[in-house]
């Protein structure tokens, strides 16, 4: 929970404020919770983009090593879940 003295105001247009409020209400969230969720998702997408760029720029031996390691981890996971 945010402390009342830790809250601040940001200046946005009325149109944007209304969009934020409407979407927050649609999701049954406060504007603050909605904006936090939105920024968290934005951060997640940036991380996924970075991974995609790293994979796209990797050379074939690196990709082969990654695939081999992934297969090993999937085998271990299968053992743990009884698959």
TAVENVEN-V877941 format. One record per residue. N is the residue number from 1. SS is DSSP state (A for helix, B for strand, O for the rest). NEAR is the number of other C-alpha atoms within 12 Angstrom. D_LAST is the distance of its C-alpha to the last C-alpha in Angstrom with 1 decimal. Layout:
# TAVENVEN-V877941
n & ss & near & d_last
N & SS & NEAR & D_LAST
N & SS & NEAR & D_LAST
This chain:
# TAVENVEN-V877941
n & ss & near & d_last
1 & O & 8 & 41.6
2 & O & 9 & 44.2
3 & O & 7 & 47.5
4 & A & 8 & 50.4
5 & A & 8 & 52.3
6 & A & 8 & 49.4
7 & O & 10 & 49.6
8 & O & 10 & 51.4
9 & O & 10 & 52.5
10 & O & 11 & 51.6
11 & O & 9 & 53.9
12 & O & 11 & 52.5
13 & O & 10 & 54.2
14 & A & 12 & 54.6
15 & A & 11 & 52.6
16 & A & 14 & 49.6
17 & A & 18 & 50.0
18 & A & 14 & 49.9
19 & A & 17 & 46.8
20 & A & 25 & 45.0
21 & A & 21 & 46.2
22 & A & 18 & 45.3
23 & A & 21 & 41.8
24 & A & 21 & 41.3
25 & A & 17 & 42.7
26 & A & 13 & 40.5
27 & O & 16 & 37.4
28 & O & 13 & 39.1
29 & O & 18 & 39.4
30 & O & 17 & 42.3
31 & A & 22 & 43.6
32 & A & 23 & 42.5
33 & A & 20 & 38.9
34 & A & 22 & 38.8
35 & A & 22 & 40.2
36 & A & 16 & 37.8
37 & A & 19 & 34.8
38 & A & 19 & 36.4
39 & A & 14 & 37.0
40 & A & 14 & 33.5
41 & A & 14 & 32.1
42 & A & 14 & 34.7
43 & A & 14 & 33.7
44 & A & 14 & 30.0
45 & A & 14 & 31.1
46 & A & 14 & 33.3
47 & A & 14 & 30.5
48 & A & 14 & 28.4
49 & A & 14 & 31.5
50 & A & 14 & 32.0
51 & A & 14 & 28.4
52 & A & 13 & 29.2
53 & A & 12 & 32.5
54 & A & 15 & 31.1
55 & A & 18 & 28.6
56 & A & 13 & 31.4
57 & A & 13 & 33.7
58 & O & 15 & 31.4
59 & O & 12 & 32.4
60 & A & 12 & 30.2
61 & A & 12 & 29.5
62 & A & 15 & 28.3
63 & A & 16 & 26.0
64 & A & 14 & 24.7
65 & A & 14 & 24.1
66 & A & 17 & 22.3
67 & A & 15 & 20.0
68 & A & 14 & 19.2
69 & A & 14 & 18.6
70 & A & 14 & 16.4
71 & A & 14 & 14.2
72 & A & 14 & 14.1
73 & A & 14 & 13.3
74 & A & 15 & 10.4
75 & A & 15 & 9.0
76 & A & 14 & 9.9
77 & A & 13 & 8.4
78 & A & 12 & 4.8
79 & A & 11 & 6.1
80 & A & 10 & 7.7
81 & A & 9 & 5.6
82 & O & 8 & 3.8
83 & O & 9 & 0.0
